[in-house]
Amino acid sequence: MDNNDYDMLKNIETRLKTTMIGSLAKFEEYFGHLWEDNNSKRLEYERLWDDTRNAILNNGNNQIRLALDELYSHFISKSPRPIFKEKYRYKFNFNNDGDQK
């Protein structure tokens, strides 16, 4: 897997996350008044939305991880050279006081 493959996978991940977050944003745009206005069921709607939003995000992030794992496995099995999943590696040096250089 070369850098172009890695970049493609990162772009796919970004698009999937954008789709998920954009969908949640549209729902909030159209139905947000239910938990933002002062109405008798405001707290009930707010709790229901928080539970729903968390369930959607948890499921979506899990599915994204599974899809990326599957794609990585596909690219790794097709690649004759060493695989690097990370494009950059960072090394942080600290002085004796624990401050970053």
Phi, psi and omega in degrees: 000123181261182183298327177296319177296315179300314179299320179297316179296320178295322177294320177297316178301315180298317179296319178294317178295319179296321177298315181294311182292321178297322178294317177298320180296319178295319178299315178297323179299315185274331185243358183302333180298337181295324180250358178263329180280160176275093175232170187295334182254017184306309182295323178296315179294321180296315178297316180298318179295316179300316179297316181295314180300314179297320179296318179296314180295317179297314179295314181298314179295322177296315180295323177297315178300315179297317180296316180293321176300318179295318179293317177303314180300320179297312181293321181295319181291338181266351188264129179274352184245171181301148182254134173237113181283340181252134181282323182233148173236135183247140175235125180255129178256134181240143175275182185297335181278357181086003178276149180284141177275000000 
